[in-house]
Amino acid sequence: MSVVPAEVLPGGSRAVPETASGPAELGPRARLWPSLAAVYRAQLSRARVARIPLLFVATFQSIGIAVMMRGVVEGGDEAQSVVAGSSVLVVAYVALNLLSQYFGQLRASGGLDHYATLPVPPAAVVLGAAAAYASFTVPGTLVTAVFGCVLFGLPLTNLWVLLAVVPLAGAALAGLGAACGLLAPRPELATLLGQLGMSAALLLGVLPAGRMPEVIRLARDLLPSTYGVEAYARTFGPHPDWALVLADLGVCAGVGVVSLAVATRAYRRAAVR
């Protein structure tokens, strides 16, 4: 006959191990950056098959707009605006339009309940999805920029600036897209908001600002992608004003922080309903 030690019994004095500060925790809390990396990899793998055809559509659309504007604009500052605007339009199509649709459908289908059961912070879900969608815009943006520069005879020297424009403008637009999808009461409205946002990026970003009425110019200043367009357009000259380029990129970064914070708050509200 064996005797079971009292400390391993349910009512024993050592049934639940304790530390000096109290009972032991069940497990470590999920940290933001590891959770963000996990969500990013999952979203990137999921979106690779479904979104690559749409990326081609976004790229061909932007190239087509540049070709169309070639018949209206010959060169100079207007050509620089067209090329920069067409390049950033790829970012707007994916980060704003598609992300708005994604979160709108996720909310309508109950997919947020799945994320709510995972031990990841809400910010990791929003940032991971936004980063995954924005990653798909890099190839299309570079292809559009190279094609536009060749089409209008602009230099390719400072093409590397897009490596800063894409993530910063993408963060600002992705935050807006996620917020639209999470705040819209129906997925159809989320799709509409995404389409309207992309149309605004097209009209206010690609068309030269000098030909716009003053009221439209004020509306243009409210669109965060405009500052990404301006940052890239300023680099075509022989002596770019890098201080203004950094200022435009700083505006994109600031709007990105605010819009992603709003999207995270919207995600928390939508996940608990």
SEPAVO-450472 format. One record per residue (C-alpha): residue number from 0; residue in three letters; x, y, z. Coordinates in Angstrom, 1 decimal. Example, Ala and Ser with C-alpha at 12.3 -4.5 7.8 and 13.67 -1.06 7.14 Angstrom:
REM SEPAVO-450472
MINU resi resn u v w
MINU 0 ALA 12.3 -4.5 7.8
MINU 1 SER 13.7 -1.1 7.1
//
This chain:
REM SEPAVO-450472
MINU resi resn u v w
MINU 0 MET 0.0 0.0 0.0
MINU 1 SER 1.5 3.3 -1.1
MINU 2 VAL 1.1 6.6 0.6
MINU 3 VAL 0.5 9.7 -1.5
MINU 4 PRO 2.3 12.7 -0.1
MINU 5 ALA 0.0 15.4 1.2
MINU 6 GLU 1.6 18.2 -0.9
MINU 7 VAL 0.3 16.6 -4.1
MINU 8 LEU -3.3 16.2 -3.0
MINU 9 PRO -5.9 18.8 -4.2
MINU 10 GLY -6.3 20.0 -0.6
MINU 11 GLY -2.7 19.8 0.3
MINU 12 SER -0.7 22.7 1.4
MINU 13 ARG 1.4 22.7 -1.7
MINU 14 ALA -1.2 21.8 -4.3
MINU 15 VAL -0.8 25.2 -5.9
MINU 16 PRO 2.8 26.5 -6.1
MINU 17 GLU 3.2 30.0 -4.8
MINU 18 THR 5.9 32.6 -5.1
MINU 19 ALA 6.9 35.3 -2.7
MINU 20 SER 4.6 37.7 -4.6
MINU 21 GLY 1.6 35.4 -4.7
MINU 22 PRO 0.2 32.5 -6.8
MINU 23 ALA 2.2 31.5 -10.0
MINU 24 GLU 0.8 32.9 -13.2
MINU 25 LEU -0.6 30.5 -15.9
MINU 26 GLY 1.7 31.9 -18.5
MINU 27 PRO 3.5 35.0 -19.7
MINU 28 ARG 1.4 37.8 -21.2
MINU 29 ALA 1.8 38.2 -25.0
MINU 30 ARG 4.1 41.0 -25.9
MINU 31 LEU 3.4 43.4 -28.7
MINU 32 TRP 6.3 42.8 -31.1
MINU 33 PRO 6.3 39.0 -31.1
MINU 34 SER 2.5 39.1 -31.5
MINU 35 LEU 2.8 41.6 -34.3
MINU 36 ALA 5.4 39.4 -36.1
MINU 37 ALA 3.1 36.4 -35.8
MINU 38 VAL 0.1 38.2 -37.1
MINU 39 TYR 2.1 39.7 -39.9
MINU 40 ARG 3.4 36.4 -41.1
MINU 41 ALA -0.1 34.8 -40.9
MINU 42 GLN -1.6 37.7 -42.9
MINU 43 LEU 1.2 37.7 -45.4
MINU 44 SER 0.7 34.0 -46.1
MINU 45 ARG -3.0 34.4 -46.3
MINU 46 ALA -3.1 37.4 -48.5
MINU 47 ARG -0.3 36.2 -50.9
MINU 48 VAL -2.7 34.1 -53.1
MINU 49 ALA -5.8 36.3 -52.9
MINU 50 ARG -4.2 39.7 -53.2
MINU 51 ILE -1.4 39.2 -55.8
MINU 52 PRO -4.0 39.4 -58.8
MINU 53 LEU -5.4 42.6 -57.2
MINU 54 LEU -1.9 44.0 -57.0
MINU 55 PHE -1.5 43.6 -60.7
MINU 56 VAL -4.7 45.4 -61.2
MINU 57 ALA -3.5 48.3 -59.0
MINU 58 THR -0.2 48.5 -60.9
MINU 59 PHE -1.8 48.4 -64.3
MINU 60 GLN -4.4 50.9 -63.3
MINU 61 SER -1.6 53.3 -62.1
MINU 62 ILE 0.4 52.8 -65.2
MINU 63 GLY -2.7 53.4 -67.4
MINU 64 ILE -3.4 56.7 -65.6
MINU 65 ALA 0.2 57.8 -66.2
MINU 66 VAL -0.1 56.9 -69.9
MINU 67 MET -3.4 58.8 -70.1
MINU 68 MET -1.9 61.9 -68.4
MINU 69 ARG 1.0 61.8 -70.9
MINU 70 GLY -1.3 63.2 -73.5
MINU 71 VAL -2.2 66.2 -71.3
MINU 72 VAL 1.1 66.9 -69.4
MINU 73 GLU 4.4 67.3 -71.3
MINU 74 GLY 7.0 67.8 -68.5
MINU 75 GLY 8.2 70.0 -65.7
MINU 76 ASP 6.6 70.1 -62.3
MINU 77 GLU 3.3 68.7 -63.6
MINU 78 ALA 5.0 65.6 -64.9
MINU 79 GLN 6.7 65.1 -61.6
MINU 80 SER 3.4 65.3 -59.8
MINU 81 VAL 1.8 62.8 -62.2
MINU 82 VAL 4.6 60.2 -61.7
MINU 83 ALA 4.7 60.6 -58.0
MINU 84 GLY 0.9 60.5 -57.7
MINU 85 SER 0.6 57.4 -59.9
MINU 86 SER 3.2 55.6 -57.8
MINU 87 VAL 1.5 56.4 -54.5
MINU 88 LEU -1.8 55.4 -55.9
MINU 89 VAL -0.8 51.8 -55.8
MINU 90 VAL -0.4 52.2 -52.0
MINU 91 ALA -3.8 53.8 -51.7
MINU 92 TYR -5.5 51.0 -53.7
MINU 93 VAL -4.1 48.3 -51.5
MINU 94 ALA -3.6 49.9 -48.1
MINU 95 LEU -6.8 52.0 -48.1
MINU 96 ASN -9.3 50.2 -50.4
MINU 97 LEU -8.5 46.6 -49.8
MINU 98 LEU -7.9 46.9 -46.1
MINU 99 SER -11.2 48.7 -45.6
MINU 100 GLN -13.0 45.8 -47.4
MINU 101 TYR -11.0 43.2 -45.4
MINU 102 PHE -11.9 44.6 -41.9
MINU 103 GLY -15.5 45.3 -43.0
MINU 104 GLN -15.9 41.7 -44.1
MINU 105 LEU -14.1 40.4 -41.0
MINU 106 ARG -16.4 42.3 -38.7
MINU 107 ALA -19.6 41.2 -40.6
MINU 108 SER -18.6 37.5 -40.7
MINU 109 GLY -17.6 37.3 -37.0
MINU 110 GLY -14.0 36.9 -37.7
MINU 111 LEU -13.1 39.4 -35.0
MINU 112 ASP -14.3 36.9 -32.5
MINU 113 HIS -11.5 34.5 -33.6
MINU 114 TYR -8.8 37.2 -33.0
MINU 115 ALA -10.4 38.1 -29.7
MINU 116 THR -9.7 34.6 -28.4
MINU 117 LEU -6.0 34.8 -29.2
MINU 118 PRO -3.6 36.1 -26.6
MINU 119 VAL -2.4 39.0 -28.8
MINU 120 PRO -2.9 42.7 -28.1
MINU 121 PRO -5.4 44.5 -30.4
MINU 122 ALA -2.7 46.7 -31.7
MINU 123 ALA -0.8 43.7 -33.0
MINU 124 VAL -3.8 42.6 -35.1
MINU 125 VAL -4.3 46.0 -36.7
MINU 126 LEU -0.6 46.7 -37.2
MINU 127 GLY 0.1 43.2 -38.5
MINU 128 ALA -2.7 43.2 -41.1
MINU 129 ALA -1.8 46.8 -42.2
MINU 130 ALA 1.9 45.9 -42.6
MINU 131 ALA 1.0 42.7 -44.5
MINU 132 TYR -1.2 44.6 -47.0
MINU 133 ALA 1.3 47.5 -47.3
MINU 134 SER 4.1 45.0 -48.1
MINU 135 PHE 2.4 44.0 -51.3
MINU 136 THR 2.5 47.6 -52.6
MINU 137 VAL 6.3 47.8 -52.8
MINU 138 PRO 6.8 46.0 -56.2
MINU 139 GLY 3.9 47.7 -57.9
MINU 140 THR 5.0 51.1 -56.6
MINU 141 LEU 8.5 50.7 -57.9
MINU 142 VAL 7.4 49.4 -61.3
MINU 143 THR 5.0 52.3 -61.7
MINU 144 ALA 7.7 54.8 -60.7
MINU 145 VAL 10.2 53.4 -63.1
MINU 146 PHE 7.7 53.3 -66.0
MINU 147 GLY 6.5 56.8 -65.3
MINU 148 CYS 10.1 58.2 -65.1
MINU 149 VAL 10.9 56.6 -68.5
MINU 150 LEU 7.6 57.8 -70.0
MINU 151 PHE 8.1 61.4 -68.9
MINU 152 GLY 11.9 61.5 -69.2
MINU 153 LEU 12.5 62.0 -65.5
MINU 154 PRO 15.7 60.8 -63.6
MINU 155 LEU 15.7 57.6 -61.7
MINU 156 THR 18.5 58.8 -59.3
MINU 157 ASN 16.4 59.2 -56.2
MINU 158 LEU 14.1 56.2 -56.7
MINU 159 TRP 15.2 54.9 -53.3
MINU 160 VAL 13.1 57.6 -51.6
MINU 161 LEU 10.1 55.3 -52.3
MINU 162 LEU 11.5 52.9 -49.7
MINU 163 ALA 10.6 55.6 -47.1
MINU 164 VAL 7.4 56.9 -48.9
MINU 165 VAL 5.8 53.4 -49.2
MINU 166 PRO 5.8 52.4 -45.5
MINU 167 LEU 5.0 55.9 -44.1
MINU 168 ALA 2.2 56.7 -46.6
MINU 169 GLY 1.1 53.1 -46.4
MINU 170 ALA 0.8 53.3 -42.6
MINU 171 ALA -1.3 56.5 -42.8
MINU 172 LEU -3.6 55.0 -45.5
MINU 173 ALA -3.8 51.6 -43.9
MINU 174 GLY -4.8 53.1 -40.6
MINU 175 LEU -7.6 55.0 -42.3
MINU 176 GLY -8.7 51.9 -44.3
MINU 177 ALA -8.8 49.7 -41.2
MINU 178 ALA -10.7 52.4 -39.3
MINU 179 CYS -13.3 52.6 -42.1
MINU 180 GLY -13.7 48.9 -42.2
MINU 181 LEU -14.1 48.6 -38.4
MINU 182 LEU -16.3 51.6 -37.9
MINU 183 ALA -18.7 51.0 -40.8
MINU 184 PRO -21.9 49.3 -39.6
MINU 185 ARG -22.1 47.2 -42.8
MINU 186 PRO -19.4 45.7 -45.1
MINU 187 GLU -21.0 47.4 -48.1
MINU 188 LEU -20.5 50.8 -46.5
MINU 189 ALA -16.9 49.8 -45.7
MINU 190 THR -16.3 49.0 -49.4
MINU 191 LEU -17.9 52.3 -50.4
MINU 192 LEU -15.7 54.3 -48.0
MINU 193 GLY -12.6 52.5 -49.3
MINU 194 GLN -13.6 53.3 -52.9
MINU 195 LEU -14.2 56.9 -52.1
MINU 196 GLY -10.8 57.2 -50.3
MINU 197 MET -9.0 55.7 -53.3
MINU 198 SER -10.9 58.0 -55.7
MINU 199 ALA -9.8 61.0 -53.6
MINU 200 ALA -6.2 59.7 -53.7
MINU 201 LEU -6.5 59.4 -57.5
MINU 202 LEU -8.0 62.8 -58.2
MINU 203 LEU -6.1 64.8 -55.6
MINU 204 GLY -2.8 63.0 -55.8
MINU 205 VAL -2.3 62.4 -59.6
MINU 206 LEU -3.7 65.6 -61.0
MINU 207 PRO -1.3 68.6 -60.9
MINU 208 ALA -2.1 70.9 -58.0
MINU 209 GLY -1.5 74.0 -60.1
MINU 210 ARG -4.7 73.3 -62.1
MINU 211 MET -6.9 72.8 -59.2
MINU 212 PRO -9.3 75.4 -57.6
MINU 213 GLU -8.3 76.8 -54.2
MINU 214 VAL -11.0 74.8 -52.4
MINU 215 ILE -9.8 71.5 -53.9
MINU 216 ARG -6.2 72.4 -52.9
MINU 217 LEU -7.4 72.7 -49.3
MINU 218 ALA -9.0 69.3 -49.5
MINU 219 ARG -5.8 68.0 -51.0
MINU 220 ASP -3.9 69.1 -48.0
MINU 221 LEU -6.1 67.0 -45.7
MINU 222 LEU -5.3 63.8 -47.6
MINU 223 PRO -2.3 62.1 -46.0
MINU 224 SER -1.1 60.4 -49.2
MINU 225 THR -0.6 63.9 -50.6
MINU 226 TYR 2.5 64.3 -48.5
MINU 227 GLY 3.9 61.1 -49.7
MINU 228 VAL 3.4 62.3 -53.3
MINU 229 GLU 5.0 65.7 -52.5
MINU 230 ALA 7.9 64.0 -50.8
MINU 231 TYR 8.7 61.9 -53.9
MINU 232 ALA 8.0 64.7 -56.4
MINU 233 ARG 10.5 67.0 -54.7
MINU 234 THR 13.3 64.6 -55.4
MINU 235 PHE 13.2 65.0 -59.2
MINU 236 GLY 14.9 68.3 -59.3
MINU 237 PRO 18.7 68.8 -59.6
MINU 238 HIS 19.0 70.0 -56.0
MINU 239 PRO 16.2 68.5 -53.9
MINU 240 ASP 15.2 70.3 -50.7
MINU 241 TRP 15.7 67.4 -48.3
MINU 242 ALA 14.3 69.3 -45.4
MINU 243 LEU 10.9 69.6 -47.1
MINU 244 VAL 11.1 66.0 -48.1
MINU 245 LEU 11.7 65.0 -44.5
MINU 246 ALA 8.9 67.3 -43.3
MINU 247 ASP 6.4 65.6 -45.7
MINU 248 LEU 7.5 62.2 -44.6
MINU 249 GLY 7.1 63.4 -41.0
MINU 250 VAL 3.5 64.4 -41.7
MINU 251 CYS 2.8 60.9 -43.1
MINU 252 ALA 4.4 59.3 -40.0
MINU 253 GLY 2.3 61.4 -37.7
MINU 254 VAL -0.9 60.7 -39.5
MINU 255 GLY 0.0 57.0 -39.5
MINU 256 VAL 0.4 56.9 -35.8
MINU 257 VAL -2.9 58.7 -35.2
MINU 258 SER -4.9 56.7 -37.8
MINU 259 LEU -3.5 53.3 -36.5
MINU 260 ALA -4.3 54.3 -33.0
MINU 261 VAL -7.9 55.1 -34.0
MINU 262 ALA -8.1 51.8 -35.9
MINU 263 THR -6.9 49.9 -32.8
MINU 264 ARG -9.5 51.6 -30.6
MINU 265 ALA -12.2 50.8 -33.2
MINU 266 TYR -11.0 47.2 -33.2
MINU 267 ARG -11.4 47.0 -29.4
MINU 268 ARG -14.9 48.3 -29.6
MINU 269 ALA -15.9 46.0 -32.5
MINU 270 ALA -14.3 42.9 -30.8
MINU 271 VAL -16.3 43.2 -27.6
MINU 272 ARG -19.7 43.6 -29.2
//
